[in-house]
Each structure stands twice: as C-alpha cells, then as structure tokens.
Amino acid sequence: MTEQSTSIEILEVGPRDGLQNEPDIISTEHKLGLINRMIDAGSRRLEVASFVHPKRVPQMADAEEVIAGLQDRNDVSYIGLCLNKRGVLRGLATREGNKRGIDEAGCVIVASDTFGQKNQGQTIEQGIKENRDMIRFAKAEGLKAQVTISAAFGCPFEGEVKPETVLQIAEEMAEEEPLEIALADTIGVGVPAQVEDLFSRLREILPDHISMRAHFHDTRNTGIGNAWAAVQAGVRTLDSSLGGLGGCPFAPNATGNIATEDLINLLNRSGVQHGLDLRKAIDTNQWFAGIMDRQLPSLVARAEA
C-alpha cells in the first residue's frame, strides 16, 4: 500500500462510454448539454466522443458535431477515443482551421486476443504495434496521448487475464512516453485485492512522469470498492460516468461505469479533494434521466434526490 493522496482527479466518461451502448440515439444537443452541465459541476477532464465507424457504434456517429460544439475553455481538457491511426487522424482534423478540437487522443489496447479482435480487429501483438504508432503520431502532431489497457482484470471470452500480460503491455506502452496508462476493468470482474495488487505492480515499473488511471465498471457491484483500492495503490485519476451509465457493445452483459455521484460521495466522506459539486452532479442526473426517460443507476443520486 502506498501513501494515500489527498487529491484525486475525476475524469468524466459519461458522454462517450456512458452513452455508447445506448440503443436510442441521444441528440448532439443533449450530449453537449450533459458535457456543459458536468463542466459547471466541476469536471475539468472529459471523454466526449469516440472516432469509430458509425455502423459499429451508431451512438458516436456525431463525434465531430459534438466536438465542434464544445466550449473553448483553457481549464478543460477534452478527450477523443481512438481505436486506430484513422481515429487519431479524425481527432487531429477537429483541430484544423483554428478550431478548438480535442486535447487528448485516448488510445486503447485490449489485454485479450479474442476481445481485442472483436472490439477493434487487433490481437495483443497487433494492438501493441498500432498503439505505439498512434501515440508517436499523436504526440508528433501536437496532441497529448494516453492509453488504456482494456479487459485488464478479465475477458468476457477468455476468462482470466494474467497480470503479467497486462504489465508486459504496459511496459511496451511506456516506451512511447504517453501522458498516462490506465487499466480498465471492462467487464466489472475485478475485486479490491486484485486492483491494489495490479496497480501496485504497475506503479513499480512506470517512470514517475507517466501517471496511472483507473476505469471500473460496476457489473458485479465491486466498482466503488475497486476505486478506493486504486487510490490506496497510488492511482491519482479515476474514470466515472454521470448516473452510472455505460457498457461496451462488444462485451456481453457488461453494465455501466461507476457513477460519478457515487465516486464524489466516496471521496467527500473520505476527506479526498476532487473539485466536483455533488449537488450539481445529482441535478444533472435528474435532468438527464428525463432525457433518457428512466431512472439512472447511481445509488447516491437516488438516496439524495
């Protein structure tokens, strides 16, 4: 266990990961409304879109329109998810002609051959090569680049993912000097003991200038506990989704991300600073529940409505 931080960054992934699996298309206007309300609640780093083929993820078909409508703020960083070099090119195009565009290319590699082929048509070996090229290219063109290792705690098709596999991928990615390396529990199978162990081992192999980030899904009701275990292991950035929305189109039965409201509550009551306003997040939850025409999964938002 490492010394616990008194300050954690919350990265809001609701506009992308939270919505990508929704069957009913959310309008560009409402996506921007969600983004702007979360910025008003204190979010300063947000994953706003993904550059994927619209036939594979129809919800993200308006990625460029969403990005064109973003507030131009120096205190906010916008992330576009990129699964391959074509995605990085699309991300760079959002910055042409003095447009704000995205600030970060969020690269992704899957720690499973089967899931990687279903998710983005890549084996682990192919994903390592592609992500090396993506990080190098994005940085050369003036974009910040970070990378997420998905299915780091388990694969929906292959089952257990060995920690050694994840750490080997992380070592390869670290050679390209990304801004940070994230581990994602894409199917929500991890438990706190695994989380603390794997992030502690990751911390040992990363240079100090490459940060760690954690991304948890709450499929088996362990997400918030896993988030705290990650903090205990030295993670300084946690992903969450407004309302606990989310899921992966290519991971059967995977449910939502940990809820931003639940994470705020955890950190508030643990004396950890993060910069977000719980009441404003709950108000955003209630507004977006009206858009979705259903109650959102966040337990804290229900308890404190």
Secondary structure, DSSP 8 states (H G I E B T S, - for coil): -----SB-EEEE-IIIIITTT-SS---HHHHHHHHHHHHHTT--EEEEEEE--TTT-GGGTTHHHHHHTS---TT-EEEEEESSHHHHHHHHHTTGGG----SEEEEEEESSHHHHHHHHS--HHHHHHHHHHHHHHHHHTT-EEEEEEETSS-BTTTB---HHHHHHHHHHHHTT--SEEEEEETTS---HHHHHHHHHHHHHHS-TTSEEEEEEB-TTS-HHHHHHHHHHTT--EEEEBGGG----TTSTT---B-BHHHHHHHHHHTT-B----HHHHHHHHHHHHHHHTS--S-HHHHHT-
